[in-house]
Amino acid sequence: MTPAMLEKARRAAKEAGFDNVTFRQGFGEELPVDDGWADVVISNGVLNLMPDKTAGLQEMARVLKPDGRLQLGDILVQKEVPLDVKQDIELWSG
C-alpha cells in the first residue's frame, strides 16, 4: 500500500466506525506482524503481485496461528503470459 492508500483506508475505517482495524505498511514477503499473529490470511490478488511467491507463502504461514486459515483468490501461472493476452481485459474480467 502506498501512504495515500493507507490514509484512505484509515479514513474509511474511521468513517464506518470501525475501531478494531489497523493498517500497516509493508511487503507481502515481510509482513509487519509477529509469528502466529493471524487467525486468517487473505490474499485477493496480492500473492499474484509478489515476485517471489514461495517467500510470500512462507511468510503467510509464519504469521498464521497454528489452527489458522489461508484464503487465496489469486491467479498464478507457471509461465509468462503473452502481452496480447495481458492487454485483453475480456480475458481477465468476469
C-alpha positions in Angstrom: 0.0 0.0 0.0 1.2 3.5 -0.7 0.9 6.2 2.0 -2.1 7.6 0.2 -3.8 4.2 0.1 -3.2 3.8 3.8 -4.6 7.2 4.6 -7.7 6.4 2.5 -8.2 3.1 4.3 -7.8 4.6 7.7 -10.2 7.4 6.9 -12.8 4.9 5.5 -12.5 2.7 8.7 -13.0 5.7 10.9 -16.0 6.9 8.9 -17.5 3.4 9.2 -17.0 3.4 13.0 -14.5 0.5 12.9 -12.3 0.8 16.0 -10.9 -2.8 15.8 -9.0 -2.3 12.5 -5.3 -1.3 12.0 -3.4 -0.8 8.8 0.3 -1.3 8.4 2.6 -0.6 5.6 4.9 -3.5 4.5 5.7 -6.1 1.9 4.0 -9.4 1.5 7.3 -11.2 1.8 8.0 -9.4 5.1 4.7 -8.9 6.9 5.0 -6.4 9.8 3.4 -8.7 12.4 4.7 -11.3 14.9 4.8 -15.1 14.3 1.4 -16.7 14.9 -0.4 -13.4 14.9 -3.3 -14.1 12.4 -6.4 -16.3 12.6 -6.9 -15.8 8.8 -4.6 -14.6 6.0 -6.5 -13.5 2.8 -4.8 -12.8 -0.5 -7.1 -11.4 -3.2 -4.6 -10.8 -6.0 -1.7 -9.9 -3.6 0.3 -13.1 -3.9 0.0 -12.8 -7.7 1.9 -9.5 -7.5 4.8 -10.9 -5.4 7.9 -11.6 -7.5 8.9 -14.4 -5.0 5.7 -16.4 -4.5 7.4 -19.0 -2.4 8.6 -16.3 0.0 5.2 -14.8 0.1 3.5 -18.2 1.0 6.2 -18.9 3.6 5.5 -15.5 5.2 1.8 -16.2 5.3 2.4 -19.5 7.0 4.7 -17.7 9.5 2.1 -15.2 10.6 -0.8 -17.8 10.9 -1.8 -19.2 14.2 -1.4 -23.0 14.5 -5.1 -23.5 13.5 -5.2 -20.5 11.2 -6.7 -20.5 7.7 -5.3 -19.2 4.4 -7.7 -17.9 1.7 -6.3 -17.4 -1.8 -8.1 -15.6 -4.6 -5.2 -15.3 -7.0 -4.3 -16.3 -10.5 -0.9 -18.0 -10.5 0.8 -19.1 -13.7 3.9 -21.2 -14.3 5.0 -19.3 -17.5 4.9 -15.8 -18.8 1.6 -14.6 -20.1 1.8 -13.2 -23.7 1.4 -9.4 -24.0 -1.6 -9.7 -26.2 -3.4 -11.8 -23.6 -2.4 -9.3 -20.8 -3.9 -6.5 -22.8 -7.2 -8.2 -23.5 -9.4 -7.2 -20.5 -12.2 -9.5 -21.5 -9.9 -12.5 -20.6 -9.3 -11.1 -17.1 -12.7 -10.0 -16.0 -16.0 -11.8 -15.4 
